[in-house]
Amino acid sequence: SLFCTVLIFVDNNWNGFITFVKNSGDDKGNETTYLISSAGGPVSAEEAKLLQLNGGGAAADATTAPLSGGKKATTHNPTTSPTFSPDYPSPGMSKAGFHQTPTTANADEEKKLLPAFIRKGAEWWDLIGGFLKFVTPGNRNHGEYDTRFFEGLRVVAMMFVIYGHTAFFPQATAGYTDPAETMSFVKSYASIGLFPALLAVDTKHVEKVHVKNGGSIEQPDDPHNPVRPLGPAQTVMMVVHRYLRLTPVVMITLILSVWLFPYISKSGVMHRLYSDCPVFTKCKTMWWHQLFYINNMNYSGGWDMCMGWFWYLSCDMQLFVVAVIVAPFWYLDRRIFFIICSGAIATGVGIMAHYEGYSNTEWYHKTYMRYVPYFYGIVGALFIRNETIKKSMKKGAVRLVFYLIGAALLISSINVMWDLEKKVYSGEKHKSYSRFVNGWATFAWGLGFNFFACVWTTSNGGMLKRFLSNGVFIVLSKLTFTCYMLHPIILMTKMALSWTYPEFGSITYYYEFGGALMLTFFSALWLYLVVEYPLAMLNNAVTKRFM
């Protein structure tokens, strides 16, 4: 990246360097021209710009006038260039008239040092250019639908993931020295923010499918001009493109953590963290599970131990394949489409209601336990394409009903989860209630977000939508993938460097969360600039030729 940054800088300034060298030969008799006004003074910046816009190079209608020192200046002839004549001033120009200049008699056409294809590749790894593109929000809408609010939703979901893991990782790896304080916090309503963290993956599933499988189709759902699904070859290439979009970042993060970070120091706590921690050591033999996105399929075999948080990526890739198979039925036979989706949602809720404890790691990572929000996203993304639905969302009463139902579903989800956790930490056993909570949380959370998404995608959406569509969120949303890759490493490194077992306290917890949040986004920016962005551009250049 540093090499490409320097290369692009040299290439951008190569012509200026050549011009400077040639202009330095004035003392050897080369003719130099200058830009002056007819009044004898220098031309203003505005006049110079207008001169350039109106063809102020070495024009054919120019004459020369002597200057002191034996040098010459080029002067426009007002009879052939009335735009620059005192009698025909352009708007905003002075009536003093112009004399032509700055160009050298020996000037060549602008030249670039690098061939076009090499420059294109170098631009992807150019840190300065990449950063400037990163801080530019750009148009992140998909087709005719306004999906910018999903960028803010993605950032908020990532923040909740870090918030929840700030509490979880110290407890899971070392354990808190004051469990009574931890239990007191969980039983208080102050812990309500932990439960959106548990459901944040469901939030991301709804968002991904809305954007990729519905909103990205630009044509309206017009019966006189029907949209047909992609062909088999294009469908396969879409999956390949998705695989190549994720895998380089995933595997580079794994390689750095497992094989390179242990050598940061040859001894001490940092060396022990990376050389002894099962999260990293298991990957030395199980790395290929993540390469094929199957590390969430065999809990008893310990497959999920390698980079344990990567289970979400396996779910995401597996469900993406399912989505490209199911979504075409919307265009082929909508009765079959709704039968598949409603049956899948009902089955998923029933499976969840069979288990106790929402965060039980034995089945928490399984794709068949996480697919319900994904199917909500498939249905919602295609549901909003209906012209009747889009027209109804213009009515304030309809939007209000959708808001109220969506809010009730979301708020009830996290509150029943908090209530169950409080009972568990109090020593109470509620087997049937636990199953109800699992089923309700699975059913209600993704559905609640779908109600909001349907309103926001098809109408103005109000203040909350405008807040989530802010340019700051659009910029930060580009880092959510790399944030997810790095945030557990940041948390474990912080804990390893503390030299003491973690102590839990409300103030300490928020302090640790704030530090982890800033370190994660800062580290994610570098991984984005050096790895994710350039490889994504390379992936687009290669695979989209076949899509």
N, C-alpha and C positions, 0 to 999 in steps of 0.2 A: 504493500500500500504506500509506503514512504517512497519507494522507487517510482511508482506510477504517478504520485503527486508531483515529484520533481520533474518527471518526464513531461507531464501536461503543462506545468509552469513554463518550462523551456520552450515547448512547442507553441504556447500561447504568445510568448514574447520573442519568438525567433525573428519575425519580420521586423519588429522594432529594433532588434539588435543589428540586423543587416543594414537597416536604414541609418542607424547611428554611425556604423562603420563607414558607410558611403558618404554621409554628410561631414564626417571628420576630414574628408579630403578637399574641403573648400579652398584651403591655402594653396592647393596644387592646380588651381585654375578651374575647378568645377563650378558651374553656375548654380547659384542658390536663389530662390525666389522667396519673397516675404509678403505677408498680407497686411495692407495698410488701407485706411480710409482715404477718400478724396480730400478730406480736410487735412491730411498729413499725419493724423494720430493713429493709434492702434484701433483695430476693429473690436467692438464689444463681443462678449461670448455669444450673445443672442444673435448678433449680425453674422458672426462666423458660422454659427449652426445653420442659419437660414441660407447662407451662401453655399454650404455643403449640400443642403437638401435640394437646392435649385441647380445643382450641377456645377459647383464651384471648383472642379478639378482643372487640370490644364486643358481648357476648352479651345475649340478651333477658332472662336471669335475673339481671341485675345490679342492684344498688342503689348509691346514691351516699352517700358519707360526707364530712363537711366536713374540710378541712385548713386549716392556718394560711395566712394570706395571702388568704383568701376563695376559694381554688381547691378543686376537688372531686376525689375519687378514686372509682373504681368498685369495688364489692366484690361478689364472687360470693355468691349466696344458697346456703348449704349444703343447703337443703331441695330445691332444684331442680337443684343441681349436686353430687351426693354425691361425685363424684370428687375435688373440691377441699375436701371437708369434713374436719375433724380426725378424724372418726370413720371416714372411708372413704379413707384415704390410698392413692395409687397406689404401686407398688413404687419405692423410691428417692426418694420425696418426704418432706419433713419434715412432722411432724404439727402444725406451727404454723398451717396454713391459709394462704389466699392472699387478697390483695386485687387486684382487676383494675386494670391500667393500660395500658402506654404506647400510647395512640392519641389523636389529637386529635378534638375534636367535629366539626371541619370536614373530616376526612380524606376524600379521594376514592379511588376504585379506582386501582390502579397503572396508569400510562399509559406508552406508549412513543412516542418521538419519530418513529421511522421506520416507514413501512409495512412489512408482513411481507416482501414480495418484495424490497424494497430492502435491508432488513437482511440477508436471506439472502445476497444477492450481496456485500454489504460484508463479511460474515463470512469469505468465502473469501479476501479480501485483507487481513484483519486480522492483523497481524504477531504480536501477543500471543496471540490465539486460535490462530493457525496453529502457533506455536511450542509451545504447550501440547499441541496435538493431536500434533505431531511427536514430543515426548518421551514420549508415552503409547504403550506397545507395542501394546495392543489385542489382539484375537483375529485372528491372521493365518492361521488354519487355513482350509482349503477343503473344505467338505462334511464327510464323516465321517472324512477322512484327516488325520493330523497332518503338516503340511507346514512347520512353523515352522523346521525345521533348514535348509530351503532359504534362509531369510533370512541365516543365518550363512554358508552356502556362497557366497551372492551377494557378501557383503562380503569374504570371503577371496579370491574370484576377482578382485574389483576391486582389492584390495591387490596381488595378483600382477601385474595389468595395469600398475599404476603402477610397481611394482618393475622390471618388464622395460623399460618405456618410459623410466625414469630412466637406464638404460644406453643405450638405442637412440637417443633423440632427439639427445643431444649428438654421438654418432657419426655420425648421418645428416646433420645440419645443418652442423656445423663440423669434426668430426673431433677425436679426442683427440691431445694433443701427445706422448703416450707410448704408441704402439701396442704396444710390447713388453710393457708392464705389462698392457695389455688382453688380449693373447693369453695371457699367463701365467694370468690370472684365469679365462678361458674354459676353458683346458685343465685347470684344477684342479677338484676336486669341489665347491669352494665355489660354483661357478656353477650348481649343479644347480637352484637356484630360478628361473633364467631360463626353464626349459622348461615348468613349469606356467603361466608367463606366456604363452607361445606357445599353450598349450592352454586358456587361461582362457575364450576365446570358446566353445569346445566345452562347457566346464562350464556356462556360462550358457545355452547352447542346451538342454542336458538339463534344467536346472532350469525354464526357461520352459515347456517343453512339459508336464512333469510337473504343474506347477501349473495351467496354463491349459486344457489339453485333456483332462486326466484327473481330477485331484483336485477340480476345480471343479464336477464333476457330482455332485450330492449323493445321488441315488437309488442304491441298491445294484443290482448286476447280477443281477436276479431274473428267471428265465425266465417266471414267472407274471405279472410286471408289467414287461414290457420297456420299456427307455428308448429312445426314438426320437431320431434326430438332429434338429437344428434345421431349420426350413423355409428355403427360399431367401431370403426377405425378412429373416429374423432373422440368417441367415449373412452376408448383405451388410452388415447394420447392425453386426454384430460386427467386421467388417473396417474399416468406417468409424469405429467407436469406437476401434479400435486406431490407425488412421491419425491421428485427431485427438488421441489421447493422446500420440503421439510428436512430431508435426510442429511444433506451436507452440514447444516447447522447442528443437528442432533449428534452426528458422529464426531464432528470436530470438538464439540463440548465434551463428549465422552472421552475422547482420546486425551484431551488436555487434562481432564480430571484424574484419569486412571493411570496414564503413563508418563505425563510430564510434570504435573504439579507436585508429586512426591519429591522431585529433585529441587524444589524451591529451597529446601534446607535438608541437610543430610542427617539431622537429628532434631530432637525437640518436638514440641506439640504439633507443629504444622506437618512435620514428616509423618508422625503417627496418625494424624487425621487422614491423610491420603493413602498411606501404606497399610494401615490396619483396619480402617472402617469398612464394614461389609458392603455398604452402599457402593463403594468404589472397587474393592477387591473382587467381588463377585463378577464384575464386568470383564475381568481378564479371561474368563471362560464362557461367559454368557453374552458377550457383546453382540453376537449375531442375532440374538432374539430381538434386539432393538432395530437392527438393520432391516428385519422383515416385519417389524411392528407386531410382534406376538408375545411380548414380555408380560402381558396381563392374562395369559391363558393357562398358566400352570402355577397356582399359588403353592401347592404342596411341594413342588420341585424347586421353589425358591427363585423362579424366573423374575419375579417382581422386585427382587432385592437389588438388582443392578440398576443404579440411578432410579431409585424407587418412584420418583415423581414423574418419570417418563411414561407411566401407564396411561396418562391422559392422551399422549400423542398416539399411542397404539389405538385407543378408543376412537380418536379423531380420524385416523387413517382408515380404520375398518368401517366406520360409519359413513365416511365419504364414498367408499366403494358401494355401500348399500344404497346411498342416496342417488347415485347416478343410475342405479338399476330401477329404483322405485319411481323416481320423478317422471320418466317418460310415460308412465301409465296415465298421467294427467292429460296427455294429448291423445293417447291411444284409446283409452276407455276409462272415463272418470268413475264409473261405478266400481270397477276393479280397484282403481286408485284409492277410493275412500274405504273400501272393504279392507285393503291391505293396511292402510294407515290406522284406521279405527281399531282393527284387530290387534295390531302391534302395540298401540298405546294401552289398550285394555289389558293385554297380556303382560306388558311391562309393569303396570301398576299392580297387577295381581302378584307377580313375582316379588316385587318389593315388599308387599304386605305380608308375604310369607316369612320374611326374615325379621329378626330383632336387632335393634341398634343400627342407626343409619351409617355410622362410620366404621362398621366391622370390616377390618382389612381383608378378610378372607373373600368377600364378595364385592367390596366397595369398588374395586378396580375393574370388575368384569364389564364387558361391553353390553351384555344382555341386561345389566342392571342400570346402564346409563343411556340407553338409546331413546327413551321416551321424549325428552326435550328435543332431540334431533328430529323425531317424527313430527312433533309440534311445529318445528321450524319449516319442515317440508310442506306441511299443510298450509301454514300461515303464509309462506312466501308465494304459493300458487293461488291461495284464496284471494289475496288482494289484487290479483290480475283480473278478477271479474268486474265488469263495468258497473253492475248494480251495486256491488260492495263499495267501489270507489266513490260512486255518487252519494251513497248513504252516509259515508264518512264526512261529507261536507256539512251535514246537519249537526248542529250543536248538541241536540238532545241525544243523538246516537253516540257521539263521542263521549258525552258525559256518562252514559251507561257503560261503555267500554272501559272508561277510566275507573269507575267505581268497582266493577267486577274484577278488573285486573289488580287494583290495589288491595281488595279484600283477599284475593287468592295469594298474593305475595306476602302480605302482612301475616295472614293466618299460618302460612308455611313456616316462617321463622319462629313464630310464637309458640306453636305446638312443639317444635323441636326444642326450644329453650325450656319449655315446661317439662318435657320428658327428661331432658338432661338434668334438670334440677331435682326431679324425683329420683333419678338413678344415683346422683351424688348424695342424696339424703338416705340412701339405703332401701328405698322402696322398690318393689318388684311389680311391674305392670306389663305383663307379657302381651296381652291383647291391645293395650294402649300403645305399646311400642310398635306393633305391627300396623296399627292405624296411622301412626305418625309417619312411618316409612312410606306407606301407600299415599297418604295425603300430600306429603312433601313432594313426592315424585309427580303426582298428578297436577298439583296446583301451581308449583313454581314456574315451570316452563309454559303452562297455559296462561298464567298471569302476564308474563312478559309478552306473549303473543298478542294479548288484547292491546297492550300499549303499542307494540310494534305495528299492528294493523292501522291504528289511528295515526301514528307519527309518520308512517311511510306514505300515506295517502292524503294527508292534510297538513296544515300549519303546525299543529301540535302544541303550541303555547310555550310558556317560559322554560319548562323543564327540557323540552326538546331543543330549544335554542341554546340552553346551557350545555347540553351534551354534544351539540354540534359545533361548539366553540373551536376555533383554530388551534388552541393549545392542546385540546384533546386529540384533534386530528393528527397533530405532529407526534404526540406521545404514543398514540395507538400503534405507530410503526415499530415501537420497541417492545410491545407486549409479548411477542414470541420469544425474543431473546431474554426478556425479563423472566419468563417462565423457566427458561433453560438454566439461568444463573442464580435465581434467588435462594434456592436451598443451599447452594455452595457458599453464598455470601453468609447465610445464617449460621451454617456449621463452622465456617472459618472464624466468624466473630466469637462464637462460643468457645472454639478451641483456643483462641488467643486471650480469653478472659482469665485463665489460670485458676478459677474457682468454679464450684458448682453453681448453676444459676439460681438466683433468688427471685421469686415472683412477687410483684407488687404492681398496683395499678399505674403508678407514675413510672416505674421502671419499665413496665410493659409498653407503654406508649412511647417512651424514650427509645427503646430497642426497635420498635416498629418504625419510627421515624428515621432512625439511622439505617436500618435495613432497606427501607424504601429508597432513600437517596443513593445509597451505594449500589443497589440493584439497577436503578435506571441509569446511573453513570456508567456502570460496567456494561450494561446492555447496549448503550450507545456505541461503544467501541466494537463489540461483537457485531452489531448491525452494520457499521461502516466497513469493517475489515472482512467480514464473512457473509452475513445474510444478504445485504443489498447487492454486492457485486455478483454473487453466485445466483441470486434471483434474476438479475439482468441477463446473465449468461444462459440460464434456464429458459427465459422467455425467448431469447434470440434463437435458441436451438429448437425447442419443442413446438413453439407456436407456428413454425413453418409447416407443421403437419396437422394443425388443428383447424 
